[in-house]
Amino acid sequence: MPTIKPKKTTTTPVRPRTVPRKAATAAATPGRTRRATSRRVPWEHLGHPSSAVIVTGAASGIGRASAVHLAEAGRPVAFWDLDEKAAKAAAKEAKAAWKVPTVGLGIDVTASAALPAAIKASTKAVGQIGGLVHAAGVSGPLQITEMDDESWDGVLDVNLRAAAILTKLLAPELEKAGAGSAIVYISSIEAFFGHDFLPAYASSKAGLLGLTRSACATLGPKGIRVNSVCPGAVETPMLQPMLDIEGIREGLELKTPLLRLAQPDDIAKVVRFLLSDEARFVTGTQLVVDGGLTAISGI
């Protein structure tokens, strides 16, 4: 029987696993490009976006502190307030301190028909709008048995309706600004606790939390984040009449685990965080900033 010789085969040496694979290059495979392995959009900004922010109620209190801290972070800021003189003064001061574009405008946030022109003027002065802080607010201290249409609407229009209208009007601008666009509403711990003298205020602040969740669902796919901050007792012009009543300040301080009232800067720094890329996966929620007050009680 003839002997059958085995057919010669050529084997390729196996590369040891300790030797790294060479990176594929276009030169190695002419006419071919490497297929992308990820669809993630790179974040263009580290820290803070470069787009401008509109801050309502920016002439005093939490609004002013927020606008100033954003300017410190390098954000151009449009200071909106019903008090035009104070808004211009605050904007001028921030521009001098932090060398960023600012503008102060006298704006009534309840005048919906005038808001598009205000947005246009702000954009012309400080550039593309990529953020909104709605800090304008009124308290309207009346019990529900004393409320009338005018007093109820006066509070809801400033605190809640203006936030919704501004969100609607600014959505295209925020989307155009791209990565890092965000909205922050200034709500309150009164959104969680009733107060006999603040039915309209508490309702409006609770409404902002509902608006936060709803707007988040609509604007999230466009790359726009929406959050609320809920301050406790803050030493602002709005709270000052209450603090002037004998024993109120001391009582609030004793009820707060940190044993002090908040300063506007305490809230503003949280607002600044929510508008930064450090909070880029935070949306549709609220941050309580109250020194622990709601952990054990309410105002």
C-alpha positions in Angstrom: 0.0 0.0 0.0 1.5 3.4 -1.0 2.4 5.7 1.9 0.3 8.8 2.0 2.4 11.8 3.0 0.7 14.4 5.1 0.0 17.7 3.4 2.3 20.5 4.5 0.6 23.2 6.4 1.8 26.7 7.4 0.9 27.9 10.8 1.0 31.5 12.0 2.6 32.0 15.3 0.1 33.1 18.0 1.0 36.4 19.4 1.4 36.2 23.2 -1.4 38.0 25.1 1.2 40.2 26.8 2.0 41.9 23.5 -0.5 44.7 22.9 -2.3 44.9 19.6 -1.2 47.6 17.3 -3.7 50.4 16.9 -5.4 50.4 13.6 -4.7 53.3 11.4 -6.1 54.7 8.2 -2.6 54.3 6.6 -2.6 50.5 7.4 -6.0 50.1 5.7 -6.3 52.6 2.8 -9.8 53.7 2.0 -11.2 52.4 5.3 -12.0 54.3 8.5 -12.4 52.8 11.9 -16.0 52.5 13.0 -17.0 54.5 16.0 -17.6 52.4 19.1 -19.5 55.0 21.1 -22.2 57.4 20.5 -21.6 59.5 23.6 -21.5 63.2 23.1 -18.3 64.6 24.6 -18.8 67.4 27.2 -17.4 70.5 25.8 -17.1 72.4 29.1 -15.3 71.6 32.3 -16.8 73.4 35.3 -19.1 76.0 33.9 -20.5 76.5 30.4 -19.5 79.8 28.7 -23.1 80.7 27.8 -25.0 83.6 29.6 -27.6 83.2 32.3 -30.7 85.3 32.9 -31.5 85.8 36.6 -34.8 87.2 37.6 -35.2 89.0 40.9 -31.5 89.8 40.6 -31.4 93.1 42.4 -31.5 91.7 45.9 -31.5 88.6 48.1 -31.1 85.1 46.6 -31.4 86.4 43.0 -28.6 88.9 43.4 -26.3 86.5 45.2 -26.9 83.9 42.5 -26.1 86.3 39.7 -22.9 87.5 41.4 -21.7 83.9 42.0 -22.4 83.0 38.4 -20.4 86.1 37.2 -17.6 85.0 39.6 -17.6 81.6 37.8 -17.2 83.4 34.5 -20.8 83.3 33.2 -22.1 86.4 31.5 -25.3 87.5 33.4 -28.4 89.4 32.6 -29.7 90.9 35.9 -33.5 91.2 35.6 -35.6 93.0 38.3 -38.6 95.1 38.6 -36.3 97.7 40.2 -34.3 98.8 37.2 -32.0 101.1 39.0 -30.9 98.4 41.5 -30.6 95.8 38.6 -28.2 98.1 36.7 -26.2 98.8 39.8 -25.8 95.1 40.6 -24.8 94.3 37.0 -22.3 97.1 37.0 -20.7 95.9 40.2 -20.5 92.3 39.0 -18.9 93.4 35.7 -16.3 95.4 37.5 -15.5 92.7 40.0 -15.4 89.7 37.6 -14.7 91.2 34.2 -17.6 89.4 32.5 -20.4 90.8 30.3 -23.4 91.8 32.3 -26.6 93.9 31.8 -29.2 95.2 34.2 -32.8 95.4 32.9 -36.0 96.6 34.6 -38.3 93.7 33.8 -41.8 92.9 35.1 -41.8 89.1 34.7 -45.6 89.0 34.8 -45.8 91.1 31.6 -45.6 88.1 29.3 -46.0 90.1 26.0 -42.8 92.0 26.9 -40.6 89.0 27.7 -39.5 88.1 24.1 -38.1 91.7 23.7 -36.3 91.4 27.1 -34.8 88.1 26.0 -33.6 89.6 22.7 -32.1 92.6 24.6 -30.3 90.3 27.0 -28.9 88.2 24.2 -27.6 91.3 22.4 -25.9 92.5 25.6 -24.4 89.3 27.0 -24.5 86.6 24.3 -26.2 83.3 23.8 -28.5 82.4 26.7 -27.7 79.0 28.2 -29.2 79.3 31.7 -32.2 80.7 33.7 -32.5 81.3 37.4 -36.1 82.3 38.3 -35.6 83.9 41.7 -38.2 86.7 41.4 -40.8 86.1 44.1 -43.4 87.7 46.3 -44.9 86.3 49.5 -48.4 87.9 49.7 -49.0 87.2 53.4 -52.8 86.7 53.6 -54.8 83.9 55.1 -57.0 81.9 52.7 -60.1 83.5 54.3 -58.8 87.0 53.3 -57.7 86.1 49.7 -59.3 87.7 46.7 -58.6 87.2 43.0 -56.1 90.0 42.7 -53.9 89.0 45.7 -53.9 85.3 44.8 -53.1 86.0 41.1 -50.4 88.5 42.1 -48.4 85.8 43.9 -49.0 83.0 41.5 -48.2 85.2 38.4 -44.7 86.2 39.7 -43.7 82.9 41.4 -45.1 80.3 39.1 -46.7 81.5 35.9 -43.6 83.6 35.0 -41.4 80.6 35.5 -43.5 78.6 33.1 -43.7 81.3 30.4 -39.9 82.0 30.6 -39.2 78.3 30.3 -41.3 78.1 27.2 -39.7 81.2 25.6 -36.2 80.3 26.5 -36.3 76.7 25.5 -35.1 77.3 21.9 -32.3 79.5 23.1 -31.2 77.0 25.7 -31.2 74.2 23.1 -29.2 76.4 20.7 -26.6 77.0 23.5 -26.0 73.3 23.6 -24.3 71.2 26.3 -24.6 72.6 29.8 -27.9 74.4 29.4 -30.0 74.4 32.6 -32.8 76.0 34.5 -33.1 76.5 38.2 -36.3 77.6 40.0 -36.1 79.1 43.5 -38.8 77.2 45.3 -39.0 76.9 49.1 -39.5 74.5 52.0 -43.0 76.0 52.1 -43.6 73.7 49.2 -43.7 70.9 51.7 -45.2 72.6 54.8 -48.4 74.6 55.0 -48.4 78.1 56.6 -51.6 79.8 57.6 -50.5 83.2 56.3 -48.9 82.0 53.1 -51.5 79.9 51.2 -50.7 81.5 47.8 -46.9 81.5 48.4 -46.9 77.8 49.5 -49.1 76.8 46.5 -46.8 78.7 44.0 -43.7 77.1 45.5 -45.2 73.6 45.4 -46.3 74.3 41.8 -42.7 75.0 40.9 -41.8 71.5 41.9 -44.5 70.1 39.6 -43.2 72.4 36.9 -39.7 71.1 37.5 -40.7 67.5 36.9 -42.9 68.3 33.9 -40.3 70.6 32.2 -37.6 68.1 32.8 -39.5 65.4 30.9 -40.0 67.8 27.9 -36.6 69.5 27.8 -34.3 66.6 28.9 -34.1 65.1 25.4 -33.1 68.5 24.1 -30.1 68.5 26.5 -31.7 71.0 29.0 -31.7 70.2 32.7 -34.4 71.6 35.1 -34.1 71.7 38.8 -35.4 73.6 41.9 -33.8 74.8 45.1 -35.9 74.9 48.2 -34.4 77.3 50.8 -35.4 77.4 54.4 -35.2 80.6 56.4 -32.9 83.0 54.6 -31.9 86.5 55.7 -33.4 88.4 52.7 -35.6 91.6 52.3 -38.6 89.3 51.8 -38.2 87.6 55.2 -37.0 90.8 57.0 -40.5 92.0 58.1 -41.0 88.6 59.8 -37.5 88.6 61.4 -38.3 92.1 62.8 -41.0 90.6 65.0 -39.6 90.0 68.5 -38.6 86.4 69.1 -39.0 85.2 65.5 -35.3 85.2 64.6 -34.2 83.5 67.8 -37.0 80.9 67.4 -36.0 80.1 63.8 -32.4 79.8 64.8 -33.2 77.4 67.6 -35.4 75.2 65.4 -32.6 74.9 62.8 -30.0 72.2 63.5 -27.2 74.4 62.3 -28.5 77.1 64.7 -28.4 79.9 62.3 -30.4 81.4 59.4 -29.1 81.0 55.8 -27.4 83.8 54.0 -28.2 84.4 50.3 -24.7 83.1 49.4 -25.6 79.8 51.0 -28.4 79.3 48.4 -26.5 81.0 45.5 -23.6 78.5 45.7 -26.1 75.6 45.3 -27.7 77.4 42.3 -24.3 77.8 40.8 -23.6 74.1 41.3 -26.8 73.1 39.5 -25.9 75.4 36.6 -22.5 73.8 36.3 -21.4 70.7 34.5 -20.7 69.2 37.9 -24.5 68.6 38.0 -24.7 67.4 34.4 -26.8 64.3 35.4 -29.0 66.1 37.9 -32.4 67.0 36.5 -36.1 66.9 37.5 -35.5 67.2 41.2 -35.2 69.6 44.1 -32.4 70.4 46.6 -33.4 71.4 50.1 -31.0 74.0 51.5 -32.3 74.8 55.0 -29.7 73.9 57.6 -31.7 70.8 58.5 -34.9 72.7 59.4 -37.2 70.3 57.4 -35.5 67.3 58.9 -37.2 68.0 62.2 -39.9 70.7 61.6 -41.0 73.5 59.3 -41.0 77.3 59.7 
